[in-house]
Amino acid sequence: MISIPAIIVGEDEALDRAIKRFKRMVEKEGIIREWKRREFYEKPSTIRNRKKKALERKRLRKVRRFGHGKRF
């Protein structure tokens, strides 16, 4: 089931405020990010490589944060 973000605009609510609320909701649900990810076909090998590189970056960040892997 696809959920479509919707907002109810009150009679005394400004339109720009309602648009801001809608944009925040769309961003929170990750709709734009998902659309950009699916915009073009990505080969399975490219997906694997991207995920592998992301894991490596995450591991390196963790090592840097906790003292370069040295134990005292």
C-alpha positions in Angstrom: 0.0 0.0 0.0 1.3 3.4 -1.0 0.9 6.2 1.5 0.5 9.6 0.1 1.3 12.5 2.4 -1.5 14.9 2.8 -2.2 17.9 5.0 -5.4 19.7 6.0 -5.1 23.4 5.7 -7.1 25.3 8.3 -9.2 28.4 7.2 -7.0 30.8 9.2 -3.7 29.1 8.3 -1.4 30.8 5.8 -0.7 28.9 2.6 3.1 29.3 2.9 3.0 27.7 6.4 0.9 24.8 5.0 3.4 24.3 2.2 6.3 24.3 4.7 4.5 21.6 6.8 3.9 19.5 3.6 7.6 19.8 2.6 8.7 18.7 6.1 6.3 15.7 6.0 7.6 14.7 2.5 11.3 15.0 3.7 10.6 13.0 6.9 9.0 10.2 4.9 12.0 10.1 2.5 10.0 10.4 -0.7 12.4 12.7 -2.6 15.4 10.6 -1.6 13.6 7.4 -2.7 12.6 9.0 -6.0 16.2 10.1 -6.7 17.4 6.6 -5.9 15.0 5.0 -8.3 15.2 7.6 -11.0 17.7 5.6 -13.1 18.4 1.9 -13.3 21.3 0.8 -11.2 23.1 -2.5 -12.0 23.2 -5.0 -9.1 27.0 -4.9 -9.1 26.9 -1.1 -8.7 24.5 -1.5 -5.7 26.8 -4.0 -4.1 29.8 -1.7 -4.6 27.9 1.3 -3.2 26.8 -0.6 -0.1 30.4 -2.0 0.4 31.9 1.4 0.2 29.3 2.8 2.7 30.1 0.0 5.2 33.8 0.8 4.8 33.2 4.5 5.4 31.1 3.7 8.5 33.9 1.4 9.8 36.6 4.0 9.3 34.5 6.7 11.1 34.0 4.3 14.0 37.8 3.6 14.1 38.6 7.3 14.0 36.1 8.1 16.8 37.3 5.5 19.2 41.1 6.1 19.2 42.3 4.6 15.9 41.8 1.1 17.1 44.5 1.2 19.8 44.0 -0.2 23.2 45.7 1.3 26.3 
